[in-house]
């Protein structure tokens, strides 16, 4: 029988239900972006004084072989042709293609005053060896490309998380509001493995995702206006569009996609002059073009991207990522032939980039990071119809860093006597990420983003430490 009076129990029951509904609604609103502040790319203060202001990440898709490039192992010559140990055999993906212990097919030479041992295939990098710190004790978590690339690019072996450049621009913003804070220079031949997820913002606001610039033809499509109009008219059009955008956004507060889209349109308008200027390589001298290898078919594509990277950081771009032709370092067969190609394509441009940054006084404020998703095994891999190669080797590989805050002309850590596993001063991918953030003045434990009531981090859920041994 209905009544106008509620019992005390009914009152509390309805109240609890209302609180639960409000809490659930709050979570839904947070997922949709409501109630969040507006995010932008304006410069933000670092946690402490940085050593570097910008990063150039030279990502070597496929997994370069440490024992053939940077990590000489005389024991491989001693054991050449012998069967590998069970420890190694258990980590091979292609069990029917297991070969024997295989030394490097090329000689190692000493370069620079530091006497750094490197492959003879990289004389240009050798010429700047005194500016580079080699980390010979990297290790990963997975044997396959896709999860290992996710790990290197985002800190986890799973898709959907923010990339390195997104975290950096989220933490620091940009010094140039007329260019993107995070620029990607991918190879014009093909997207890398995992595609555009390599430079996504994940669940960070979309404004922090990478912007692709083309290295051939127009850097950005539709950047130039279809017709020349008087400056006052162009400014009036932009003011009207900005007013309409603000009215639209004010009725839908907190939508990150709207904020990013509006910011993208406004940035595109500002880039019509600044981007064209920044990427106009015709303004470079003939000697500079030759230095980067722009006059050689083998080096021209990668050389253009390295030169573009220098021009971008010179103008205040915070994070530049250069990708190489799809998986050229994935040398499962024909190792000797393919290493010549890989090194020939990249060595001269990278040596030029380091030297050019140094000559212009930019190396001290620019951090360069070189490396792939993993290394290669010290044994041969035998595939039908091809010469010997090497299988994936995540247990021990080499990366190098140069520039802002890095101790030059040194090597750090070591693998075992055959170059298979990192054993001395082991460096995880998360350690590498933490060190990058540290050099940019960011505390990797404090750089966080609230998501589902959790404080997410680039190095989240993993113990990470700064690689103090490579810091100047």
CORSUL-V700284 format. One record per backbone hydrogen bond with DSSP energy under -1.0 kcal/mol. CO is the residue of the C=O (numbers start at 1). NH is the residue of the N-H. E is the energy in kcal/mol with one decimal. If there is no record, write none. Layout:
CO:NH:E ; CO:NH:E
//
This chain:
7:11:-2.1 ; 8:12:-2.1 ; 9:13:-2.2 ; 10:14:-2.5 ; 11:15:-2.3 ; 12:16:-2.6 ; 13:17:-2.1 ; 14:18:-2.3 ; 15:19:-2.3 ; 16:20:-2.5 ; 17:21:-2.3 ; 18:22:-2.4 ; 19:23:-2.4 ; 20:24:-2.6 ; 21:25:-2.8 ; 22:26:-2.2 ; 23:27:-1.9 ; 24:28:-2.3 ; 25:29:-2.7 ; 26:30:-2.3 ; 27:31:-2.4 ; 28:32:-1.9 ; 29:34:-2.2 ; 33:36:-1.4 ; 41:174:-2.2 ; 54:367:-2.9 ; 55:320:-2.8 ; 56:369:-2.1 ; 57:59:-1.1 ; 57:322:-2.8 ; 58:371:-1.6 ; 59:61:-1.0 ; 60:63:-1.3 ; 61:329:-1.7 ; 66:70:-1.4 ; 66:71:-2.7 ; 69:119:-2.3 ; 73:76:-1.8 ; 74:77:-1.1 ; 74:78:-1.5 ; 75:79:-2.6 ; 79:82:-2.3 ; 82:101:-2.7 ; 85:89:-2.3 ; 86:90:-2.3 ; 88:91:-1.9 ; 89:92:-1.5 ; 94:97:-1.9 ; 97:382:-2.6 ; 100:380:-3.0 ; 101:81:-2.6 ; 107:120:-2.3 ; 109:118:-2.6 ; 111:116:-1.8 ; 112:115:-1.1 ; 116:111:-2.3 ; 118:109:-3.3 ; 119:122:-1.4 ; 122:126:-2.1 ; 123:127:-1.5 ; 125:128:-1.2 ; 126:129:-1.5 ; 128:131:-2.3 ; 129:132:-1.5 ; 132:410:-1.5 ; 133:401:-2.4 ; 134:412:-2.9 ; 135:399:-2.0 ; 137:427:-2.7 ; 138:397:-1.8 ; 144:148:-1.5 ; 145:149:-3.0 ; 146:150:-2.3 ; 147:151:-2.2 ; 148:152:-2.2 ; 149:153:-2.6 ; 150:154:-2.8 ; 151:155:-1.9 ; 153:164:-1.5 ; 163:167:-2.1 ; 164:168:-2.3 ; 165:169:-2.5 ; 166:170:-2.1 ; 167:171:-2.0 ; 168:172:-2.2 ; 169:173:-2.0 ; 172:44:-2.4 ; 181:319:-2.2 ; 182:211:-2.5 ; 183:321:-2.3 ; 184:213:-2.7 ; 185:323:-2.0 ; 192:195:-2.2 ; 194:197:-1.7 ; 195:198:-1.7 ; 196:199:-1.5 ; 199:210:-2.8 ; 200:163:-2.1 ; 201:204:-2.5 ; 205:208:-2.0 ; 206:209:-1.8 ; 211:184:-2.7 ; 219:214:-2.7 ; 220:223:-1.0 ; 230:234:-2.2 ; 231:235:-2.6 ; 232:236:-2.0 ; 233:237:-2.3 ; 234:238:-2.2 ; 235:239:-2.4 ; 236:240:-2.3 ; 237:241:-2.5 ; 238:242:-2.7 ; 239:243:-2.1 ; 240:244:-2.3 ; 241:245:-2.7 ; 242:246:-2.4 ; 243:247:-2.0 ; 244:248:-2.3 ; 245:249:-2.7 ; 246:250:-2.6 ; 249:252:-1.5 ; 252:255:-1.1 ; 255:259:-2.1 ; 256:260:-2.6 ; 257:261:-2.4 ; 258:262:-2.8 ; 259:263:-2.6 ; 260:264:-2.3 ; 261:265:-2.2 ; 262:266:-2.3 ; 263:267:-2.5 ; 264:268:-2.5 ; 265:269:-1.9 ; 266:270:-1.8 ; 267:271:-2.3 ; 270:274:-1.2 ; 271:275:-1.7 ; 273:277:-1.9 ; 274:278:-2.6 ; 275:279:-2.0 ; 277:280:-1.1 ; 279:281:-1.4 ; 280:283:-1.4 ; 281:284:-1.7 ; 285:289:-2.2 ; 286:290:-2.3 ; 287:291:-2.1 ; 288:292:-1.8 ; 289:294:-2.7 ; 293:296:-1.4 ; 296:300:-2.2 ; 299:303:-2.8 ; 300:304:-2.4 ; 301:305:-1.5 ; 302:306:-2.1 ; 303:307:-2.4 ; 304:308:-2.7 ; 305:309:-2.1 ; 306:310:-1.9 ; 307:311:-2.1 ; 308:312:-2.1 ; 309:313:-2.5 ; 310:314:-1.9 ; 312:317:-2.2 ; 313:316:-1.5 ; 316:175:-1.1 ; 318:55:-2.1 ; 319:183:-2.6 ; 320:57:-2.9 ; 321:185:-3.3 ; 322:59:-1.9 ; 325:328:-1.6 ; 327:330:-1.7 ; 329:331:-1.9 ; 330:332:-1.7 ; 331:390:-2.9 ; 334:338:-2.7 ; 335:339:-2.7 ; 336:340:-1.3 ; 337:341:-1.5 ; 338:342:-2.9 ; 339:343:-2.6 ; 340:344:-2.2 ; 341:345:-2.2 ; 342:346:-1.5 ; 343:347:-2.8 ; 346:350:-2.1 ; 347:351:-2.5 ; 348:352:-2.3 ; 349:353:-2.4 ; 350:354:-2.2 ; 351:355:-2.2 ; 352:356:-3.1 ; 353:357:-2.5 ; 354:358:-2.0 ; 355:359:-2.5 ; 356:360:-1.8 ; 357:362:-3.0 ; 357:363:-1.2 ; 358:361:-1.4 ; 365:53:-3.2 ; 365:54:-1.6 ; 366:404:-1.5 ; 367:56:-2.7 ; 368:402:-1.9 ; 369:58:-3.2 ; 370:400:-2.0 ; 371:60:-2.4 ; 375:393:-2.3 ; 378:102:-2.2 ; 380:99:-1.9 ; 381:389:-2.3 ; 383:386:-1.8 ; 387:334:-1.9 ; 388:335:-2.3 ; 389:381:-2.3 ; 391:377:-2.3 ; 393:375:-1.6 ; 394:140:-3.1 ; 395:422:-2.3 ; 397:138:-2.1 ; 399:135:-3.4 ; 400:370:-2.8 ; 401:133:-3.0 ; 402:368:-3.2 ; 403:406:-2.5 ; 405:472:-2.3 ; 410:134:-2.7 ; 412:136:-2.6 ; 414:423:-2.5 ; 414:424:-2.2 ; 416:419:-1.8 ; 421:416:-2.0 ; 424:414:-1.7 ; 427:139:-1.5 ; 428:432:-1.8 ; 429:433:-2.1 ; 430:434:-2.5 ; 431:435:-2.3 ; 432:436:-2.1 ; 433:437:-2.4 ; 434:438:-2.3 ; 435:439:-2.4 ; 436:440:-1.1 ; 437:442:-2.9 ; 438:441:-1.8 ; 439:51:-2.1 ; 439:52:-2.7 ; 441:47:-1.9 ; 441:48:-1.5 ; 443:447:-2.2 ; 446:448:-1.1 ; 449:456:-2.8 ; 451:454:-1.7 ; 454:451:-3.1 ; 454:456:-1.0 ; 456:449:-1.9 ; 457:460:-1.3 ; 459:462:-1.5 ; 466:468:-1.9 ; 467:470:-1.8 ; 468:471:-1.4 ; 470:407:-3.3
//
